Amino acid sequence: MMELAAIVSHLPPTYPWHDAVTLVKSIDSTNDALKRLAVQGAPEGTALIAECQTRGKGRRGRSFCSPAGLGIYMSVLLRPHCPAGQLLHLTPAIGEAICDAVERSTDIRPNIKWANDLVIERRKICGILVEPHIDALGNVESAVCGIGINCCQRAEDFPPELRETAASLAMFTPQVNQNRLAAEMLAAMRQISETVLREKCAWMRRYRADCMTIGQEISLVRGNQIRHGTALDVDDDGALLVRYTGGETEAVCSGEVSVRGMYGYV
């Protein structure tokens, strides 16, 4: 069970957002709740952590399974105040930072499936959803950064349709201290706020090293269209460089990418 005092006790003394962290038992969606607070003027670093979400959100309108007590469901508010085009790499950088947080607290380092899934042994343990608010001038006024990580589930705790593709940290390591991991995640997000703009190339270089999609045969789904090819690389804006079976290449910024042997693509 998570406790706010225990989470804060694991944060470094230099962490500046101690008073902006809230832990709740249950919430509809940490992202939705934090977006409401952002509109009301909540400062950068405001963080909501929930033990359960009743309407957890994933990418492309999907839900994120958020059972009570088994995961960490966190959203952190950033206020970068920069042109949107300078922040296209935010989601990959957060993915890399959360890999660091997991490794620091468990000694296990996940890989990343482009663009926003953290995986261990090709099974998803974490999803990331960034929802920016862009003002009339095209600047990112705020970005709500949601992170959901499976901590303590057993295989039978997942819905039947997820048991082949999802996993939790507890399935790979006997010790998962959720309070420490939550603190490491908060510290990682502070690092992102300080460095994501000025250290873009460094973040993306590290992301490429952890991205298991690169070099894999993939399937790209956009609406009713499915195309197959090979993932060649990820550029510094986070786009996936794909060579299709017909020889055409494209920098893919959107769409659902499945890797051969994962998530039903065989």
C-alpha positions in Angstrom: 0.0 0.0 0.0 1.3 3.5 -0.9 1.5 6.2 1.7 2.3 9.9 0.9 4.7 10.3 3.8 6.6 7.2 2.6 6.8 8.4 -0.9 8.1 11.8 0.2 10.6 10.2 2.4 12.3 8.6 -0.6 12.6 11.9 -2.5 15.9 13.8 -2.4 16.1 16.9 -0.2 16.5 19.0 -3.3 13.2 17.9 -4.8 11.3 21.2 -5.1 7.7 19.9 -5.5 7.2 18.1 -2.2 4.1 20.1 -1.3 2.5 19.6 -4.8 2.1 15.8 -4.5 -1.3 14.3 -3.7 -2.1 10.7 -3.2 -5.7 9.5 -3.4 -7.3 6.1 -3.0 -9.4 6.3 -6.2 -10.1 8.7 -9.0 -11.7 8.7 -12.4 -8.5 9.5 -14.3 -5.4 11.2 -12.9 -4.9 12.8 -16.3 -8.4 14.2 -16.5 -8.3 15.4 -12.9 -4.9 17.1 -13.4 -6.2 18.8 -16.6 -9.0 20.3 -14.5 -6.4 21.6 -12.0 -4.2 22.9 -14.8 -7.0 25.1 -16.1 -7.4 26.5 -12.6 -3.7 27.5 -12.6 -2.0 24.6 -10.8 1.8 25.1 -10.8 4.4 23.0 -12.6 5.2 19.9 -10.6 1.6 19.3 -9.4 1.3 15.6 -9.2 -1.7 13.3 -8.6 -1.1 9.6 -7.7 -3.9 7.2 -7.4 -4.1 3.6 -6.1 -7.0 3.0 -8.4 -8.6 4.6 -11.5 -12.2 4.0 -12.5 -11.6 5.4 -16.0 -7.9 5.1 -16.6 -6.9 6.4 -20.1 -4.5 5.0 -22.7 -3.6 6.2 -26.2 -6.1 6.3 -29.0 -9.1 6.4 -26.7 -8.3 3.1 -25.1 -8.8 2.4 -21.4 -5.9 1.6 -19.0 -6.6 -1.2 -16.6 -6.0 0.3 -13.1 -7.0 -2.1 -10.3 -6.7 -1.0 -6.7 -3.5 -1.5 -4.9 -1.7 -3.3 -7.8 -0.1 -0.4 -9.7 1.0 3.3 -9.6 -1.2 5.6 -11.6 0.4 9.0 -11.7 0.1 12.3 -13.6 2.5 15.2 -13.4 1.9 18.7 -14.7 4.7 20.4 -16.7 4.6 24.0 -18.0 7.4 24.2 -20.6 6.1 27.4 -22.4 7.8 26.6 -25.7 6.7 26.1 -29.3 5.0 22.8 -29.7 7.5 21.8 -32.4 10.3 21.9 -29.9 8.6 19.3 -27.7 7.7 16.5 -30.1 10.1 14.2 -28.2 8.5 14.6 -24.8 6.8 11.2 -24.7 9.9 9.3 -25.7 12.0 11.3 -23.2 9.5 10.5 -20.4 9.6 6.8 -21.4 13.4 6.8 -21.0 13.2 8.6 -17.7 10.7 6.1 -16.3 13.0 3.3 -17.4 15.6 4.9 -15.2 13.2 5.1 -12.3 12.3 1.4 -12.6 15.9 0.4 -12.8 16.9 2.5 -9.7 14.1 1.0 -7.6 14.2 -2.6 -8.8 17.5 -3.3 -10.7 15.4 -4.3 -13.7 15.6 -2.1 -16.8 12.6 -2.3 -19.2 12.9 -1.9 -22.9 10.6 0.5 -24.8 8.2 -0.4 -27.6 7.7 2.6 -29.8 6.3 5.0 -28.8 5.1 4.8 -25.3 5.0 1.3 -23.9 7.6 0.0 -21.4 8.1 -3.8 -21.7 9.9 -6.6 -20.0 10.5 -9.8 -22.0 8.2 -8.3 -24.7 5.2 -7.8 -22.3 3.8 -4.4 -21.4 4.3 -3.2 -17.8 3.8 0.5 -18.3 2.0 3.0 -20.5 2.5 6.8 -20.9 0.0 9.3 -22.1 1.0 13.0 -22.6 -1.8 15.5 -23.1 -0.5 19.0 -24.0 -2.5 22.2 -24.0 -1.3 24.4 -26.9 -2.2 28.1 -26.8 -3.3 30.3 -29.7 0.3 31.1 -30.5 1.3 27.5 -30.9 3.1 27.2 -27.6 2.7 24.4 -25.1 1.1 26.1 -22.1 0.9 22.9 -20.1 1.5 19.2 -20.5 -0.3 16.6 -18.4 2.0 13.6 -18.3 0.3 10.3 -17.3 2.2 7.2 -16.3 0.5 3.9 -15.4 2.8 1.1 -14.2 1.8 -2.5 -13.2 3.5 -3.3 -10.0 2.1 -6.3 -8.1 -0.3 -8.2 -10.4 -0.2 -11.9 -10.9 -1.0 -13.2 -14.3 -4.5 -14.1 -13.2 -5.1 -10.5 -12.0 -5.2 -9.3 -15.6 -8.3 -9.5 -17.8 -8.2 -12.7 -20.0 -7.6 -10.6 -23.1 -4.4 -9.0 -21.6 -2.8 -12.1 -20.0 -0.6 -12.8 -23.0 0.6 -9.3 -23.5 0.7 -7.6 -20.1 2.9 -8.2 -17.0 3.8 -6.5 -13.8 7.2 -5.8 -12.1 6.4 -8.4 -9.4 6.4 -11.1 -12.1 10.1 -10.4 -12.7 11.4 -9.4 -9.3 10.4 -10.4 -5.7 10.7 -7.0 -4.3 8.6 -4.0 -5.5 8.5 -1.1 -3.2 5.7 1.0 -4.6 6.5 4.0 -2.4 10.1 4.1 -3.6 9.2 3.6 -7.2 6.6 6.4 -7.0 9.3 8.7 -5.6 11.8 7.7 -8.3 9.1 8.5 -10.9 8.5 11.9 -9.4 12.2 12.6 -9.4 12.5 11.4 -13.0 9.7 13.9 -14.0 11.6 16.7 -12.3 14.7 15.8 -14.4 12.5 15.9 -17.5 11.3 19.4 -16.7 14.9 20.6 -16.3 16.5 18.9 -19.3 14.0 17.9 -21.9 14.6 21.0 -24.1 18.3 21.5 -23.7 19.3 17.9 -23.7 17.0 16.6 -26.5 19.7 14.8 -28.5 21.0 13.0 -25.4 17.5 11.9 -24.4 16.8 10.5 -27.8 20.2 8.8 -28.1 19.4 6.9 -24.9 15.8 6.2 -26.1 17.1 4.6 -29.3 19.4 2.3 -27.2 16.4 1.1 -25.2 13.8 1.0 -28.0 13.3 -2.7 -28.9 11.2 -1.7 -32.0 14.3 -0.7 -34.0 15.3 -3.4 -36.4 12.1 -5.3 -36.0 9.5 -6.3 -38.6 6.4 -4.2 -37.8 2.8 -3.7 -38.7 1.5 -0.1 -38.9 -2.3 0.3 -38.5 -4.0 3.6 -39.5 -7.7 3.3 -39.6 -8.6 0.5 -41.9 -5.1 0.5 -43.6 -2.4 -2.0 -42.5 1.1 -1.8 -43.9 4.1 -4.0 -43.1 7.7 -3.1 -43.0 10.9 -2.8 -41.0 11.6 -0.2 -38.3 14.9 1.4 -39.2 15.4 4.0 -36.5 13.8 6.7 -34.4 14.6 10.3 -35.2 15.3 13.1 -32.7 11.6 14.2 -32.8 10.5 10.7 -31.8 9.2 9.6 -35.3 9.7 6.0 -36.2 11.6 5.6 -39.5 10.0 2.7 -41.4 10.9 1.0 -44.7 7.8 -0.7 -46.1 7.9 -4.0 -47.9 7.6 -2.1 -51.3 10.8 -0.1 -50.5 9.2 3.2 -49.6 10.4 4.8 -46.4 8.4 7.1 -44.1 8.9 8.9 -40.8 5.9 7.7 -38.8 4.5 10.1 -36.2 1.1 8.5 -35.6 -0.6 5.1 -35.9 -0.6 1.8 -34.0 2.7 -0.1 -34.5 2.8 -3.8 -33.6 6.1 -5.7 -33.5 6.2 -9.2 -35.0 5.5 -11.6 -32.1 4.0 -9.0 -29.9 0.4 -7.8 -29.3 -1.1 -10.3 -31.8 1.1 -9.5 -34.8 2.4 -12.9 -36.0 
